[in-house]
């Protein structure tokens, strides 16, 4: 059992560790301090490694419109996102070519149904640095990955500056991508 001082020290060390982990994620976003000032970070933990993905999914359920960058695919979440599209989510994605080809080969029916529901896909040969979701008119969610595709964390923003910054990131990626037309 820790003393009151020991508990305070443990809390400070835990906060410092989380700040260090968030710093690594913030650096990967390449955004200004004004953009990052109101960010909310969700980091994976030993016993909750999918918490960033779960937080991201909660935000998707709360939106009617999403524009996103897709550099990594988690097959176990495909049905969830497909259900959101069937339920009326207005969606547009810039997808790395390898992911899009995987969807065409392994999830043909879901891809076709998504397109029938109005989802637009733009395929890029560029490597996307992180997952991005522009949600409704102001909210932004960003999933940051390591070099192996593992989730470093999720960052959520509800600010005009963040929206403007990440909308620019999205539009730049979309500009260089090819629209898929069945």
Phi and psi in degrees as a GROMACS rama.xvg file:
@    title "Ramachandran Plot"
@    xaxis  label "Phi"
@    yaxis  label "Psi"
@TYPE xy
-85.963  149.277  UNK-2
-74.3004  172.65  UNK-3
-59.0808  -41.0713  UNK-4
-65.2894  -43.203  UNK-5
-61.7024  -40.7583  UNK-6
-63.6804  -41.6203  UNK-7
-63.3426  -41.5408  UNK-8
-64.1505  -45.5493  UNK-9
-59.6823  -42.5456  UNK-10
-62.575  -43.9575  UNK-11
-63.6953  -41.0422  UNK-12
-65.1271  -41.696  UNK-13
-63.1421  -43.1743  UNK-14
-62.9452  -39.7511  UNK-15
-65.5346  -40.2636  UNK-16
-62.8862  -44.54  UNK-17
-65.1611  -38.9398  UNK-18
-63.4622  -40.1158  UNK-19
-63.3371  -45.6109  UNK-20
-63.1388  -41.7655  UNK-21
-66.1737  -33.7756  UNK-22
-61.1997  -43.3929  UNK-23
-60.8078  -40.579  UNK-24
-69.2835  -45.0847  UNK-25
-60.4216  -40.325  UNK-26
-63.7574  -35.858  UNK-27
-67.1943  -24.8783  UNK-28
-77.2442  -21.2616  UNK-29
53.1661  50.6381  UNK-30
-120.707  159.034  UNK-31
-71.0141  163.519  UNK-32
-64.7644  -29.7492  UNK-33
-65.0511  -37.5979  UNK-34
-69.5557  -43.6156  UNK-35
-77.3035  -13.5164  UNK-36
-56.5281  -34.348  UNK-37
-109.055  19.113  UNK-38
-70.545  145.205  UNK-39
-117.079  120.751  UNK-40
-99.0937  136.542  UNK-41
-122.343  117.995  UNK-42
-109.877  147.345  UNK-43
-69.297  146.694  UNK-44
-123.43  159.865  UNK-45
-49.3937  -47.0955  UNK-46
-95.5993  -0.45274  UNK-47
-140.957  59.9633  UNK-48
-67.8449  -20.0883  UNK-49
-97.86  6.29956  UNK-50
-53.9614  -41.0612  UNK-51
-60.3268  -40.0915  UNK-52
-67.8884  -37.7532  UNK-53
-65.8025  -41.6342  UNK-54
-63.1741  -43.2292  UNK-55
-58.7343  -46.653  UNK-56
-61.5612  -38.2828  UNK-57
-60.4155  -37.7721  UNK-58
-71.1076  -33.2999  UNK-59
-64.8979  -40.8858  UNK-60
-61.7046  -30.4358  UNK-61
-85.2975  4.47669  UNK-62
-120.94  157.852  UNK-63
-106.994  -15.3574  UNK-64
-140.728  137.129  UNK-65
-146.106  134.55  UNK-66
-120.392  130.929  UNK-67
-147.22  158.242  UNK-68
-104.382  134.33  UNK-69
-125.623  95.0184  UNK-70
-96.3419  -14.1763  UNK-71
-139.769  144.152  UNK-72
-123.003  131.663  UNK-73
-111.455  98.6011  UNK-74
-52.0811  -32.8736  UNK-75
-67.4245  -14.4721  UNK-76
-99.6602  -4.23295  UNK-77
-58.2886  -45.4981  UNK-78
-60.9553  -39.1998  UNK-79
-59.4754  -50.7321  UNK-80
-67.128  -37.5239  UNK-81
-63.7353  -38.9437  UNK-82
-63.4032  -39.5755  UNK-83
-61.4632  -40.5929  UNK-84
-66.0564  -44.6249  UNK-85
-60.8622  -32.1397  UNK-86
-82.1957  4.67755  UNK-87
111.231  5.11636  UNK-88
-61.1341  123.529  UNK-89
-81.8982  109.79  UNK-90
-126.828  145.632  UNK-91
-143.619  131.621  UNK-92
-130.216  139.621  UNK-93
-100.781  119.254  UNK-94
-123.319  136.293  UNK-95
-62.8217  143.473  UNK-96
-53.5225  -44.2262  UNK-97
-59.9853  -38.6382  UNK-98
-68.4031  -43.4219  UNK-99
-63.0066  -41.0389  UNK-100
-65.0593  -36.4725  UNK-101
-60.7731  -45.8347  UNK-102
-61.4442  -41.8963  UNK-103
-64.4697  -36.8172  UNK-104
-82.7052  -44.0746  UNK-105
-101.58  -19.9086  UNK-106
-134.715  46.7135  UNK-107
-56.474  -47.0881  UNK-108
-64.1474  -44.5444  UNK-109
-65.619  -40.1477  UNK-110
-62.3351  -47.4405  UNK-111
-61.1942  -44.1582  UNK-112
-64.9111  -38.3309  UNK-113
-61.8715  -43.4453  UNK-114
-64.5759  -41.0809  UNK-115
-60.6793  -30.2412  UNK-116
-84.6421  5.8241  UNK-117
98.0387  1.54443  UNK-118
-66.9733  134.121  UNK-119
-106.8  135.675  UNK-120
-118.935  132.88  UNK-121
-117.854  128.151  UNK-122
-104.959  131.668  UNK-123
-123.644  147.296  UNK-124
-92.5334  -5.5571  UNK-125
-75.1326  155.044  UNK-126
-88.9947  119.65  UNK-127
-83.8444  134.251  UNK-128
-79.2043  -24.4751  UNK-129
-160.091  161.911  UNK-130
-79.6928  143.227  UNK-131
-140.38  138.422  UNK-132
-133.976  114.949  UNK-133
-87.976  114.768  UNK-134
-110.178  123.336  UNK-135
52.1924  -139.463  UNK-136
-96.0039  -16.4887  UNK-137
-137.083  -26.5201  UNK-138
-82.4272  147.354  UNK-139
-137.775  135.889  UNK-140
-123.388  136.769  UNK-141
-131.401  124.952  UNK-142
-99.9081  126.115  UNK-143
-107.357  132.105  UNK-144
-115.788  157.429  UNK-145
-86.7129  -176.874  UNK-146
-65.6536  -17.5858  UNK-147
-97.2959  -0.443052  UNK-148
90.6231  3.88291  UNK-149
-76.5961  149.398  UNK-150
-80.3676  120.417  UNK-151
-83.212  -33.3284  UNK-152
168.734  173.375  UNK-153
-121.666  137.114  UNK-154
-123.336  129.231  UNK-155
-116.48  136.715  UNK-156
-128.227  145.102  UNK-157
-135.291  64.9973  UNK-158
-144.61  151.307  UNK-159
-64.1444  -42.3256  UNK-160
-61.6483  -44.2109  UNK-161
-64.1736  -42.5723  UNK-162
-59.6943  -47.1023  UNK-163
-60.6492  -45.7258  UNK-164
-60.6934  -53.1833  UNK-165
-74.8256  -24.7955  UNK-166
-64.3431  -39.0799  UNK-167
-62.2923  -41.9949  UNK-168
-60.4718  -45.7031  UNK-169
-63.5642  -48.8846  UNK-170
-62.3922  -38.5046  UNK-171
-61.1956  -42.9834  UNK-172
-68.1435  -40.6029  UNK-173
-65.362  -38.5311  UNK-174
-58.7379  -38.3043  UNK-175
-87.4284  -1.36907  UNK-176
-97.5405  163.539  UNK-177
-105.863  126.491  UNK-178
-69.071  129.919  UNK-179
-82.2185  127.111  UNK-180
-125.658  116.511  UNK-181
